[in-house]
Amino acid sequence: MQKLEIHIENLLRKHDFVVIPAFGGFVASEESAQMENGYLLPPSKTIGFNPDLTYNDGLLAQEVAKAEGISLVEANNFIAENVEKLNKIFNKLYETYP
C-alpha cells in the first residue's frame, strides 16, 4: 500500500485542496508566470496547511480506495491509522520542544 503522502500529492495536482480528516487540509494556490531578473519563471503552485479544515469530504478516501483497490471503509481506516501516527509524532515533538 502506498504512503498517504503519495495520495495527497496526486490529489493536489488535480484539486485546490485536500482534507485529511481529523487532522487538517492542504490548500494549493496557483501563481502565474512571472518575470524575474530578466528570466521568465513558469506558473507554479504554493501549498499551505490549514488545521481547521478537518471535515471528511471523502475525496482522500475515494483516491486511496481507487488507487489501492480497497473499500471506502478500509481507505478511511488507513487514513485514520496514518493520522494517529502523525499525531503521535507531533505530540512527541511537542513534549521535547523547550
Protein Blocks (a to p, Z undefined) as FASTA:
>chain_A
ZZfklmmmmmmmmmmbdcdehkbccdddddddddeehiacdddddddddfklmbcghlmm
mmmmmmnopafklmmmmmmmmmmmmmmmmmmmmmmpZZ
